[in-house]
Amino acid sequence: MGRIQVILDLSIILSSILASMTIQISSVSTSSLSDLLNDRAGFGGNTIGGLYGDIYYVTTLADSGPGSLRYAAEKPEPLWIVFRVSGVITLRSPIKVASYKTIDGRNASITINGNGFVLDGVSHIILAYLRFDTGDGDAVQITNGAHDIWVHHCDFVNWGDGLIDITRGATNITVSWCRFWSHNKVMLIGADPADVMDEAIRVTLHHNFFYETVQRHPRLRFGKVDVYNNYYYRCQSYCIGSTMHGSVLAEANIFEGCATIFQSSLGGDPERGYIKFVGNLLISSGLCESVNPEKVFVREDYYNASIELAGEELKSRIIAYAGCSSPINPRIMRRVSDGEKSGHPMYIMDFAIPVGEPITLYVDIPPPRSLSEWVESIEWDFGDGSRGSGRILEHTYGMPGSYTVRASIRFRSGATITVTSTVNVYVRLEFIGGLALISIGAVAYIAILLRRRRLKIARLT
């Protein structure tokens, strides 16, 4: 009995030592991981994420279950989530992120696909160094009074609705050092002109790279948005929109190749918005003038910010460092309508089309990391003897078969890379059925003619 007691005592002591070691390792690791918090700024500058929670290691790319991102992100307790795997996490439904979470993609290459994140009424969330690439709905939805949110060094590309939507009183949010491309409606802040609760919204956007996106960078109703030190390149519709007395401070941003910088009347909203422009750099862009600047908030009433001069040095830094550090290669995609959002295009990797139906092919090229990586030209070979040039082209195949499509991309440095995809062109089943019916009818008609001929010959003989 004494020996058993000694063994039990040793077991308890060993368990205590291991538990103590685990706590120490967790504490030390959290201390080193929390260096990320040194980069906080703006309205979301007080966000702590999972600072005081344990470290959770994601060990699988599965959608759910122990070791998965969903398993950790939806837990009620504070967690600092890091990754021991790299790759694509395809979500069958959105992850509903619980409060006090840091999802830290540093030292890994993590792509979120299929569905995104919903931050509904939660607080103290940090999303860092993640790529949100191709999915349904919104990539990140922040809503219903969610507050103290920080989205940092993330890539956003090709979603069915918005990339980041901030609505229904969500507030104290910062989006920093992110990249946005291959998308239409980038960022909605305030969803409806009747949602007066959105007067509480406060958002900071700084050091983001908007690359050839279309609109909503952001599109604001009510609320306050501080937009400083961002780089807008060839935004196709408008850069910033504000209605319903939304207040925008736009300072030291770079607008290049953007025809329309600001819209204060959008979507039939009954009231206009306000904007104050300070020290912005316009390169081959339309003019921008402040609209009721006296009604725009004063940044220093809320926080202080280190504003960089809008110039080539800032532009080069944003190009080099915004978004995820993990590389992404150009790819050929097919442009389609998502069937729900009017006129909102999406790009998919499905290249099966019927004979005679036009296919719209698009080269998805991530934003450059240096001026030498700027795209000079794109030349297409459709695999059926036809050629073309440009970022996006429509083509029609006249015969069924498999065609290798090639897009040759030439960069400013003179380097050229070629990406390929296979387009499978098929004949519709109803067309085949129609041909079959025609063939059966023709055979029957010929059989009738032959029978009549035999009967006629028989009568003559």
C-alpha positions in Angstrom: 0.0 0.0 0.0 2.9 2.3 0.8 4.5 1.7 -2.6 1.2 2.5 -4.3 0.9 5.7 -2.4 4.5 6.7 -3.4 3.7 6.1 -7.0 0.5 8.1 -6.7 2.4 11.0 -5.1 5.0 10.9 -7.8 2.3 10.9 -10.4 0.7 14.0 -8.9 4.0 15.8 -8.6 4.9 14.9 -12.2 1.5 16.2 -13.4 2.0 19.4 -11.5 5.4 19.9 -13.0 4.1 19.2 -16.6 1.2 21.6 -16.0 3.6 24.2 -14.7 5.8 23.7 -17.8 2.8 24.0 -20.1 1.8 27.3 -18.4 5.3 28.7 -18.7 5.6 27.7 -22.4 2.2 29.2 -23.1 3.2 32.4 -21.3 6.6 32.7 -23.0 5.1 32.0 -26.4 2.3 34.4 -25.9 4.8 37.1 -24.9 6.7 36.7 -28.1 3.6 36.4 -30.2 2.1 39.6 -28.7 4.8 41.6 -30.4 2.2 41.9 -33.2 0.3 44.3 -30.9 3.0 46.9 -31.4 1.5 47.7 -34.8 -2.0 48.6 -33.5 -3.3 52.0 -34.5 -6.5 53.9 -35.2 -10.0 53.3 -33.9 -9.2 49.6 -33.4 -6.0 50.4 -31.5 -7.1 49.0 -28.2 -7.9 45.5 -29.5 -6.2 42.8 -27.5 -7.5 39.7 -29.2 -6.5 36.5 -27.4 -3.7 38.1 -25.5 -4.6 36.7 -22.1 -5.7 33.3 -23.3 -3.8 30.1 -24.1 -2.1 29.3 -27.4 -4.1 27.0 -29.7 -2.2 25.3 -32.5 -4.1 24.5 -35.7 -2.9 21.1 -36.9 -5.3 20.3 -39.7 -6.7 22.0 -42.7 -10.1 20.3 -42.1 -13.2 22.4 -42.0 -14.0 21.3 -38.4 -13.1 19.0 -35.5 -10.3 19.1 -33.0 -7.1 20.8 -34.3 -9.1 22.8 -36.9 -9.4 26.6 -37.1 -13.2 26.5 -36.7 -12.8 24.4 -33.5 -10.6 27.1 -31.9 -12.2 30.2 -33.3 -15.7 29.3 -32.1 -14.6 28.4 -28.6 -15.9 30.8 -25.9 -12.6 31.3 -24.0 -9.8 33.7 -25.1 -7.2 32.1 -27.5 -4.2 33.1 -29.5 -4.5 30.8 -32.6 -1.4 29.9 -34.6 -0.8 27.4 -37.3 1.4 24.3 -37.6 0.1 23.6 -41.1 0.0 25.6 -44.3 -2.5 25.4 -47.1 -6.1 26.0 -48.1 -8.9 25.8 -45.5 -12.2 25.3 -47.4 -15.1 26.3 -45.2 -18.5 24.7 -45.8 -20.1 27.5 -43.8 -18.9 30.7 -42.2 -16.9 30.6 -39.0 -18.6 32.5 -36.3 -15.6 33.9 -34.5 -16.0 34.2 -30.7 -14.7 37.1 -28.6 -11.1 37.5 -27.5 -9.5 35.7 -30.4 -6.3 36.3 -32.3 -6.0 34.3 -35.6 -2.3 34.7 -36.4 -1.2 33.5 -39.7 2.5 34.5 -39.3 5.0 31.8 -40.1 2.4 29.9 -42.2 0.7 30.2 -45.5 -3.1 30.1 -44.8 -5.8 30.6 -47.4 -9.5 30.8 -46.4 -11.8 29.5 -49.2 -15.5 28.8 -49.7 -16.9 30.8 -46.8 -15.5 33.5 -44.6 -15.7 34.8 -41.0 -18.7 36.3 -39.2 -18.0 38.6 -36.3 -21.5 39.1 -34.9 -21.7 41.1 -31.7 -18.3 40.0 -30.5 -15.3 42.0 -29.4 -11.5 42.0 -29.4 -10.8 40.0 -32.5 -7.5 40.2 -34.5 -7.2 38.7 -38.0 -3.6 38.8 -39.2 -1.6 37.4 -42.1 -4.4 35.5 -43.7 -5.5 35.2 -47.4 -9.3 35.2 -48.1 -9.4 33.8 -51.7 -12.7 33.0 -53.5 -15.9 32.3 -51.6 -19.6 32.9 -51.2 -21.0 36.0 -49.4 -18.7 38.2 -47.5 -15.1 37.4 -46.7 -15.3 39.1 -43.3 -18.7 40.3 -41.9 -18.5 42.6 -38.8 -22.0 43.4 -37.5 -24.4 43.9 -34.6 -22.3 46.1 -32.3 -19.1 44.1 -32.7 -16.2 46.3 -31.5 -12.5 46.4 -31.0 -11.6 44.6 -34.2 -8.2 44.7 -36.1 -7.7 43.2 -39.6 -4.0 43.4 -40.4 -1.8 42.2 -43.3 -4.5 40.2 -45.0 -5.2 39.5 -48.7 -8.7 39.7 -50.1 -9.6 38.5 -53.5 -12.7 37.4 -55.4 -15.8 36.9 -53.1 -19.5 36.7 -53.9 -20.5 39.9 -52.1 -18.2 42.2 -50.0 -14.7 41.7 -48.9 -15.2 43.4 -45.5 -18.7 44.6 -44.5 -19.1 46.6 -41.3 -22.8 47.2 -40.3 -25.4 47.6 -37.6 -23.4 49.6 -35.1 -20.1 47.8 -35.3 -17.3 50.1 -34.2 -13.7 50.8 -33.2 -12.2 48.9 -36.1 -8.9 49.2 -37.9 -8.0 47.6 -41.3 -4.3 48.1 -42.0 -1.7 46.9 -44.4 -4.1 44.7 -46.4 -4.4 44.1 -50.2 -7.6 44.0 -52.2 -7.8 42.9 -55.8 -10.0 41.1 -58.4 -13.2 42.3 -56.8 -16.1 44.7 -57.3 -17.7 45.8 -54.0 -14.8 46.0 -51.6 -15.9 47.5 -48.3 -19.4 48.5 -47.2 -19.7 50.5 -43.9 -23.3 51.0 -43.0 -25.8 48.9 -44.9 -29.0 50.9 -45.0 -30.0 54.5 -44.9 -32.6 53.6 -42.2 -29.9 52.1 -39.8 -29.3 55.1 -37.7 -27.5 52.9 -35.2 -24.6 53.1 -37.6 -23.8 56.6 -36.3 -21.7 54.7 -33.8 -19.4 53.3 -36.4 -15.8 54.3 -36.3 -13.3 52.8 -38.7 -9.6 53.4 -39.6 -8.1 52.4 -42.9 -4.4 52.9 -43.3 -1.6 51.5 -45.5 -3.9 49.4 -47.6 -3.4 48.6 -51.3 -6.5 48.8 -53.5 -5.4 47.3 -56.8 -7.7 47.6 -59.8 -10.8 47.0 -57.7 -14.1 48.6 -58.8 -15.9 50.5 -55.9 -16.5 50.9 -52.1 -13.1 51.7 -50.8 -15.1 52.2 -48.6 -18.8 53.1 -49.2 -20.0 54.7 -45.9 -23.4 55.6 -44.4 -23.4 57.5 -41.1 -20.4 56.9 -38.9 -16.8 58.1 -39.1 -14.0 56.7 -41.2 -10.3 57.8 -41.0 -8.6 57.0 -44.3 -4.9 57.8 -44.4 -1.7 56.6 -46.1 -3.5 54.1 -48.5 -2.6 53.5 -52.1 -5.4 53.4 -54.7 -4.5 52.1 -58.1 -6.9 52.2 -61.0 -10.1 51.9 -59.1 -12.6 51.5 -61.9 -15.8 53.2 -60.6 -15.1 55.4 -57.5 -12.6 55.2 -54.6 -14.5 56.6 -51.6 -18.3 57.1 -51.2 -20.2 58.6 -48.3 -23.9 59.3 -47.8 -26.3 59.8 -44.9 -24.0 62.4 -43.2 -21.1 59.9 -43.1 -17.9 61.6 -42.2 -14.6 60.8 -43.9 -11.2 62.2 -43.2 -8.9 61.4 -46.2 -5.3 62.3 -45.5 -2.0 61.6 -47.3 -3.4 58.9 -49.6 -2.1 58.1 -53.1 -4.6 57.9 -55.9 -3.2 56.7 -59.2 -5.2 56.2 -62.4 -8.5 56.8 -60.6 -11.0 58.9 -62.5 -13.5 59.4 -59.6 -12.1 59.9 -56.1 -15.2 60.7 -54.1 -19.0 60.3 -54.4 -21.4 61.9 -52.0 -24.6 60.7 -53.6 -25.0 57.0 -54.1 -27.8 54.4 -54.4 -30.7 56.9 -54.0 -29.8 57.6 -50.4 -31.7 60.8 -49.4 -28.7 62.5 -47.6 -25.2 63.3 -48.8 -22.0 62.5 -46.9 -18.9 64.6 -46.0 -15.2 64.4 -46.7 -12.1 66.4 -45.8 -9.1 66.0 -48.1 -5.7 66.8 -46.7 -2.3 66.3 -48.4 -3.3 63.6 -50.9 -1.2 62.8 -54.0 -3.1 62.5 -57.3 -1.3 60.7 -60.2 -3.2 60.7 -63.5 -6.5 60.9 -61.5 -9.5 63.1 -61.3 -9.7 66.1 -59.1 -11.0 65.8 -55.6 -12.5 68.6 -53.4 -13.6 68.5 -49.8 -17.4 68.4 -49.2 -18.5 70.1 -46.0 -15.1 69.6 -44.3 -16.3 71.5 -41.3 -18.6 68.6 -40.5 -15.8 66.0 -40.5 -14.5 64.7 -37.2 -11.1 65.7 -35.8 -8.8 62.7 -35.5 -7.0 64.0 -32.4 -10.3 64.0 -30.5 -10.0 60.2 -30.6 -6.4 59.2 -31.1 -3.1 60.4 -32.6 -1.6 58.9 -35.7 1.8 59.1 -37.4 1.0 60.3 -40.9 3.6 59.7 -43.7 4.0 62.0 -46.7 2.1 60.8 -49.7 4.9 60.2 -52.2 7.0 57.5 -53.9 8.6 56.2 -50.7 5.1 55.5 -49.2 3.9 54.0 -52.4 6.9 51.6 -52.6 6.5 50.5 -49.0 2.8 49.7 -49.4 3.5 47.8 -52.7 6.3 45.8 -51.0 4.8 45.0 -47.6 1.0 45.1 -47.7 -1.0 41.9 -47.5 0.4 38.4 -46.8 4.0 37.6 -47.1 3.3 34.1 -48.7 3.6 34.2 -52.5 0.7 33.7 -54.9 1.0 33.1 -58.6 -1.1 34.4 -61.5 -3.9 32.1 -62.7 -6.4 31.9 -65.4 -10.0 32.1 -64.3 -13.5 32.2 -65.8 -15.7 35.2 -65.1 -19.4 34.5 -64.3 -22.3 36.2 -62.5 -22.9 34.8 -59.0 -26.6 34.7 -59.7 -27.6 36.7 -56.6 -25.9 40.1 -56.5 -26.9 42.1 -59.5 -24.0 42.7 -61.8 -21.5 41.4 -59.3 -18.9 39.2 -61.2 -17.0 36.3 -59.8 -14.2 34.3 -61.1 -14.1 30.5 -61.0 -11.8 27.7 -62.0 -14.5 25.6 -63.9 -13.7 25.7 -67.6 -16.4 23.3 -69.0 -18.6 25.1 -71.5 -21.0 24.1 -74.3 -20.0 24.5 -78.0 -20.9 28.0 -79.2 -21.4 29.6 -75.8 -19.0 32.5 -75.1 -16.5 32.1 -72.3 -15.0 35.1 -70.5 -11.4 34.3 -69.5 -9.5 36.5 -67.0 -5.9 36.5 -65.8 -5.9 37.0 -62.0 -2.6 38.7 -61.2 -1.9 39.6 -57.6 -0.7 43.2 -56.9 3.0 43.7 -57.7 5.7 43.7 -54.9 7.9 46.2 -56.8 7.7 48.6 -59.7 9.5 46.1 -61.9 6.6 43.6 -61.4 4.1 45.9 -63.0 2.3 44.2 -65.9 3.1 45.6 -69.4 1.1 43.2 -71.6 -0.9 40.0 -71.7 -1.1 37.8 -74.8 -3.5 34.9 -75.2 -3.4 31.7 -77.2 -6.9 30.0 -77.0 -5.6 26.7 -78.3 -7.9 26.7 -81.4 -5.7 28.9 -83.6 -7.2 32.1 -82.1 -5.2 34.8 -80.2 -5.9 38.0 -78.3 -4.5 40.4 -75.8 -5.6 42.1 -72.6 -6.5 41.2 -69.0 -10.0 39.9 -69.7 -11.3 38.5 -73.0 -14.4 36.7 -74.4 -14.0 33.8 -76.7 -16.3 31.2 -78.4 -15.2 27.7 -79.4 -16.9 26.2 -82.4 -16.0 22.6 -82.0 -16.0 20.2 -79.0 -12.7 19.1 -77.5 -10.1 20.0 -74.9 -8.2 23.2 -75.5 -5.0 24.4 -73.7 -5.3 28.1 -73.1 -2.1 30.1 -72.6 -1.7 33.6 -71.2 1.8 35.1 -71.5 2.3 37.9 -69.0 5.1 40.4 -69.7 6.3 42.5 -66.8 8.0 45.9 -66.8 11.3 44.2 -66.0 11.1 42.4 -69.3 10.5 39.0 -67.6 7.7 36.9 -69.0 5.7 34.1 -67.5 3.1 31.8 -69.1 0.1 30.4 -67.2 -2.1 27.7 -68.7 -5.5 26.1 -68.2 -7.6 23.5 -70.1 -11.0 24.4 -71.5 -13.3 21.5 -72.0 -15.9 22.2 -74.7 -18.8 19.8 -74.9 -22.0 19.3 -76.8 -25.2 19.9 -74.8 -27.3 16.8 -74.1 -30.4 18.4 -75.5 -28.5 19.0 -78.7 -27.4 15.4 -78.8 -31.0 14.3 -78.1 -32.2 16.5 -80.9 -29.7 15.1 -83.3 -30.7 11.6 -82.2 -34.4 12.3 -82.9 -33.5 13.8 -86.3 -31.4 10.7 -87.1 -34.1 8.3 -86.0 -36.6 10.3 -88.1 -34.3 10.2 -91.1 -33.7 6.5 -90.8 -37.4 5.8 -90.5 -38.1 8.0 -93.5 -35.5 6.2 -95.6 -36.8 2.8 -94.4 -40.3 3.8 -95.6 -39.0 4.9 -99.0 -37.1 1.7 -99.4 -40.2 -0.3 -98.5 -42.3 1.6 -101.0 -39.7 1.0 -103.7 -39.6 -2.7 -103.0 -43.4 -2.9 -103.2 -43.4 -1.0 -106.4 -40.8 -3.3 -107.9 -42.8 -6.3 -106.7 -45.9 -5.1 -108.5 -44.1 -4.5 -111.7 -42.7 -8.0 -111.7 
